[in-house]
Amino acid sequence: GELARSQDDCLALAGLDETLSRHDREREPLATLAGRLAIAMRQCADLNGLEQGFAEANGDCDRLQALADGLDVYRNNLRFLDIRTRLAPELALCSEADALEEQIAAIGGDCTKARELAASLADRGDPRFAKARKALEAPIADCDRIDRYTRRLAEAGADCTRLVALERDLKRESVASLRPVSRALGERIGPCRPPPPKPVVVQAPPKAPPPEIKIGTKPTTPPPPPQGSGSFAMRGDCTGRLTIDPTSGWDGDRVRHIVSIDPPASERVARVTSTNPGCRNCALRKIGRNTWRGDLFYGCRGRGIVQVSYAAYDSSGRMICSGNGSDLCLGRRR
């Protein structure tokens, strides 16, 4: 009866064991009692070891899991119910910390998700979440960097000084997440760049005075425009050439602009337009796989340089790349 009353009290079982030690344990009915008491005392020793391990684990998930594994053999033993009950919420915290680490690893470039996870960790002071907080530092820093440069681009507007400073700072960064900001800056900073160098023009020798036109004879035809073409490299996210043929001419002459583009494999050019004065947003005709042509007329007013440029777009209207060059107007024929 005393053994049954002491089942959940290891101190009482120790006292009962001390009492039995003063008697002959091998004689009945004490032998049966001593056997049952020995089993109970071994379980008490195991329980004491588990309690000590639980106290020393102090949030260490590996040690807590090892304790849980050791409790499996006493799954239906009520003597171990209390420690099993206290161990369950500790293991739940470990599982929650592991799940957060997996979510952080799968964030990618999702700044909204990163900030949601950071907010959920703000009030988690348990050391089990330290690893998750550490893993979240890099994504949050990257998102802060993107926000900072995006805000600077928006605040710069059309201010060339601020746009050039932003371009300089972006070049110092080597993270892929800033590429969208760099592309947006590239589309806006064009007017801030210095004009292209003037093309070298070979001066033609002085022209002989036109012959006198005799009555009854046909006037001589005007001299043809200077021949020769200029080729300029495209700029932007794909390579190519802008060919201007010829590079100089008289008022009203036809000039041929040929744009040859070699886009990246991931891009597909849908249309090419002119951004030249007098033909702004004029679409060019496609004459080859990656070649477009436009036949325009000079609209010169005297002598001078006419800036010409073209831009290529994908099917969504996003500019892929652009190119620019110069035509030379020679004025009216004499």
C-alpha positions in Angstrom: 0.0 0.0 0.0 2.8 2.4 0.8 4.5 1.7 -2.5 1.3 2.5 -4.4 0.8 5.7 -2.4 4.4 6.8 -3.3 4.3 6.2 -7.1 4.5 9.9 -8.0 6.9 10.9 -5.1 10.5 9.9 -5.7 11.5 11.2 -2.3 8.9 9.0 -0.6 10.1 6.1 -2.8 13.7 6.7 -1.6 12.5 6.6 2.0 10.7 3.3 1.3 13.9 1.9 -0.3 15.9 2.9 2.8 13.3 1.1 5.0 13.5 -2.1 2.9 17.3 -2.0 3.1 17.0 -3.0 6.8 15.1 -6.2 5.9 15.7 -9.3 3.9 14.6 -8.2 0.4 14.9 -11.7 -1.0 12.1 -13.2 1.1 8.5 -12.9 0.2 6.5 -10.9 0.4 9.3 -8.3 0.4 11.0 -9.7 -2.8 8.0 -8.8 -5.0 7.8 -5.3 -3.4 11.6 -4.8 -3.7 11.4 -5.6 -7.5 8.6 -3.1 -8.1 10.5 -0.6 -6.0 13.7 -1.1 -8.0 11.8 -0.3 -11.2 10.3 2.8 -9.7 13.7 4.0 -8.4 15.3 3.5 -11.8 12.5 5.7 -13.3 13.1 8.3 -10.7 16.8 8.3 -11.6 15.9 8.7 -15.3 13.5 11.5 -14.4 16.1 13.3 -12.3 18.5 13.1 -15.3 15.8 14.5 -17.7 15.0 17.3 -15.3 18.7 18.3 -15.0 19.1 18.1 -18.8 15.9 20.3 -19.2 17.4 22.9 -16.9 20.7 22.9 -18.7 19.3 23.0 -22.2 18.2 26.7 -21.7 16.5 26.9 -25.1 19.0 24.8 -27.0 16.8 23.1 -29.6 19.1 20.2 -30.3 19.3 19.3 -26.5 15.6 19.8 -26.1 14.9 17.4 -29.0 17.3 14.9 -27.5 15.3 15.0 -24.2 12.1 14.5 -26.1 13.5 11.5 -27.9 14.6 10.1 -24.5 11.0 10.4 -23.2 9.6 8.2 -25.9 10.2 5.1 -23.8 8.0 6.6 -21.1 5.2 7.7 -23.4 2.4 6.2 -21.2 4.1 6.7 -17.8 2.4 9.4 -15.7 5.5 9.9 -13.7 7.0 11.7 -16.8 3.8 13.7 -17.7 4.9 16.9 -16.0 8.3 17.2 -17.8 6.7 16.2 -21.1 4.1 18.9 -20.6 6.8 21.5 -19.9 8.9 20.3 -22.9 6.1 20.6 -25.5 5.9 24.5 -25.7 9.7 24.7 -25.8 9.8 22.3 -28.8 7.0 24.3 -30.4 9.2 27.5 -30.2 12.0 25.5 -31.8 9.7 24.5 -34.7 8.5 28.1 -35.1 12.1 29.4 -35.3 13.0 26.7 -37.9 10.0 27.7 -40.0 10.9 31.3 -39.9 14.4 30.5 -41.1 13.0 28.6 -44.0 10.7 31.5 -45.0 13.7 33.9 -44.8 15.7 31.7 -47.1 12.9 31.8 -49.6 12.4 35.5 -49.6 14.3 36.3 -52.8 13.8 40.0 -53.6 10.4 40.3 -51.9 10.8 43.3 -49.7 7.2 43.3 -48.5 7.7 39.7 -47.1 11.0 40.6 -45.6 9.6 43.5 -43.7 6.6 41.4 -42.5 9.0 38.8 -41.1 11.1 41.5 -39.5 8.0 42.9 -37.8 7.0 39.4 -36.5 10.5 39.0 -35.0 10.6 42.4 -33.3 9.0 41.1 -30.1 10.7 37.7 -30.1 13.5 38.0 -27.6 13.9 34.3 -27.2 17.5 33.3 -28.2 16.0 30.6 -30.5 15.0 33.4 -32.9 18.5 34.9 -33.0 19.6 32.9 -36.0 16.4 34.0 -37.9 17.1 37.7 -37.0 20.7 37.4 -38.2 19.6 35.8 -41.5 17.1 38.6 -42.1 19.7 41.4 -41.7 21.0 41.1 -45.3 17.6 41.1 -47.1 16.4 44.1 -45.0 19.6 46.0 -45.7 19.1 45.3 -49.4 15.5 46.5 -49.3 16.6 49.7 -47.5 19.2 50.3 -50.2 16.6 49.9 -52.9 14.2 52.3 -51.2 17.0 54.8 -50.7 18.0 54.9 -54.3 14.4 54.8 -55.6 13.6 57.8 -53.4 16.7 59.7 -54.6 15.7 59.1 -58.2 12.1 60.3 -57.6 13.4 63.4 -55.7 16.0 64.2 -58.5 13.3 64.8 -61.1 15.0 66.3 -64.1 17.9 67.9 -62.1 21.0 66.8 -64.0 23.3 67.5 -61.1 21.4 65.1 -58.8 20.9 62.5 -61.6 24.7 62.5 -62.4 25.5 62.1 -58.7 23.0 59.3 -58.4 24.5 57.6 -61.4 28.0 57.9 -59.8 26.8 56.3 -56.6 25.0 53.5 -58.3 28.1 52.5 -60.2 29.8 51.9 -56.8 27.1 49.4 -55.9 27.5 45.8 -57.2 24.1 44.3 -56.2 21.8 43.0 -58.8 18.7 44.3 -57.0 19.5 47.9 -58.0 19.4 47.1 -61.8 15.7 48.4 -62.1 16.8 51.7 -60.6 19.8 51.9 -62.9 17.6 51.2 -66.0 15.1 53.9 -64.9 18.0 56.3 -64.4 19.4 55.5 -67.8 16.1 56.4 -69.5 16.0 59.8 -67.7 19.6 60.9 -67.7 20.0 61.1 -71.5 19.5 64.9 -71.8 22.1 65.4 -69.1 24.9 63.8 -71.1 27.2 66.0 -73.2 26.4 66.1 -77.0 28.3 63.7 -79.2 31.5 65.1 -80.8 31.0 66.9 -84.1 31.8 64.7 -87.1 34.9 65.5 -89.0 33.9 66.9 -92.4 36.4 66.9 -95.2 36.2 70.3 -96.9 35.4 70.1 -100.5 37.6 72.2 -102.9 36.2 75.5 -103.9 33.6 75.1 -106.6 34.0 76.7 -110.0 31.5 79.4 -110.8 28.5 78.0 -112.6 28.7 78.3 -116.3 26.7 80.9 -118.0 23.4 79.7 -119.3 22.9 80.5 -122.9 19.5 81.2 -124.3 18.1 78.1 -125.8 20.2 75.7 -123.7 19.1 73.7 -120.7 20.4 74.6 -117.3 23.0 72.3 -115.8 21.8 70.0 -113.0 22.9 71.0 -109.5 25.9 69.1 -108.1 25.0 65.9 -106.1 25.2 66.1 -102.3 28.4 64.9 -100.8 28.6 61.2 -100.5 29.7 59.0 -97.6 28.0 57.7 -94.5 28.6 57.8 -90.8 28.1 54.9 -88.4 27.5 55.4 -84.7 27.3 52.9 -81.8 24.0 52.2 -80.1 23.8 52.7 -76.4 21.6 51.0 -73.8 21.0 47.4 -73.0 21.8 46.0 -76.5 24.5 46.6 -79.1 24.1 47.7 -82.7 24.9 50.5 -85.2 23.1 53.6 -86.5 24.1 54.3 -90.1 23.5 57.8 -91.6 23.9 57.8 -95.4 25.0 60.4 -96.4 26.2 62.2 -93.3 25.7 65.6 -94.9 23.5 67.2 -97.6 21.7 70.2 -98.9 18.2 71.5 -98.0 15.5 69.1 -99.1 17.9 66.1 -99.8 16.8 62.6 -98.9 18.9 60.9 -96.3 18.7 57.3 -95.3 18.9 56.2 -91.7 19.5 52.5 -91.1 19.3 51.1 -87.6 20.9 47.6 -87.0 20.3 46.2 -83.6 21.7 43.1 -81.9 19.5 42.7 -78.8 20.2 40.3 -75.9 18.8 36.8 -76.3 16.1 37.6 -73.6 14.9 40.7 -75.5 12.7 41.0 -78.6 12.5 44.3 -80.5 8.9 45.1 -81.5 9.4 48.6 -83.1 12.0 51.3 -83.7 11.1 54.9 -83.8 12.9 58.2 -84.6 13.2 60.9 -82.1 14.6 63.4 -84.6 13.3 67.0 -84.9 10.6 67.1 -87.7 10.0 63.3 -87.4 9.5 62.7 -83.7 8.3 59.2 -82.9 8.2 58.2 -86.6 8.3 54.4 -87.0 10.9 52.9 -89.2 10.3 50.1 -91.6 11.7 46.6 -90.8 13.9 45.4 -93.7 15.7 42.5 -92.0 15.7 40.3 -88.9 17.2 43.1 -86.7 17.4 46.0 -89.2 15.1 49.0 -89.7 15.3 51.8 -92.2 13.8 55.3 -92.6 14.1 57.6 -95.6 13.7 61.1 -94.5 14.4 64.6 -95.9 16.7 67.2 -94.4 14.9 70.1 -93.0 17.9 72.4 -92.8 17.7 76.1 -92.2 21.2 77.2 -93.3 24.4 75.4 -92.3 24.7 73.4 -89.1 24.6 70.1 -87.3 21.3 68.2 -86.8 21.3 65.7 -84.0 19.5 62.4 -84.9 18.6 59.5 -82.6 16.6 56.4 -82.5 15.1 54.1 -79.8 14.1 50.4 -79.9 11.2 49.1 -77.8 9.8 45.8 -76.8 6.1 44.8 -77.2 5.2 46.3 -73.8 6.6 49.7 -74.8 9.7 49.5 -72.6 12.8 51.0 -74.3 15.5 48.4 -74.8 18.2 50.6 -76.3 18.9 53.8 -78.2 21.4 55.3 -80.5 22.4 58.7 -81.7 24.5 60.6 -84.2 24.8 63.8 -86.2 23.8 65.0 -89.7 25.5 68.0 -91.3 23.4 70.5 -93.2 25.3 72.4 -95.9 22.6 75.0 -96.5 21.0 75.8 -99.8 22.5 75.0 -103.1 24.1 77.9 -104.9 
